[in-house]
Amino acid sequence: MRKMLFLVLLFFFAVAASSIAEEEGGYCRDKLLYYEYHDYTVDITSMPSGAKVYIHDELIGNTPLRYKVNGKVSKISNFVIRAKPQMKSSMHYPGTFKVSCYKPIPRNVHFDLLKKD
């Protein structure tokens, strides 16, 4: 009887932990140890525009940019987005955006490269 109760509770916990936030730009499923993304769109902008955008140190394009996230993102590590100004200048600063491990990636990320982090 205890095993049956345990299995029922485990099932309900798994269903609750697998909530789905579906939107037009894909969805994100909150699993126990990771987030699972499917065509989840993230709009990345900067001031000034044209900044080079890196995700985990891989160049993905220039702002403004719409990026699709697919796959699993572990809750153990941070999701890191960086923006570097197109031109080197004493008035423009690189920016870093880290999503903490227990929050989903936001739909909009903006870098103000005129201010220091």
Secondary structure by P-SEA (a helix, b strand, c coil): caaaaaaaaaaaaaaaaacccccccccccccccbbbbccbbbbbbccccccbbbccccccccccbbbbbcccccccccbbbbbbbccccccbbbbbbbcccccccccbbbbcccccc
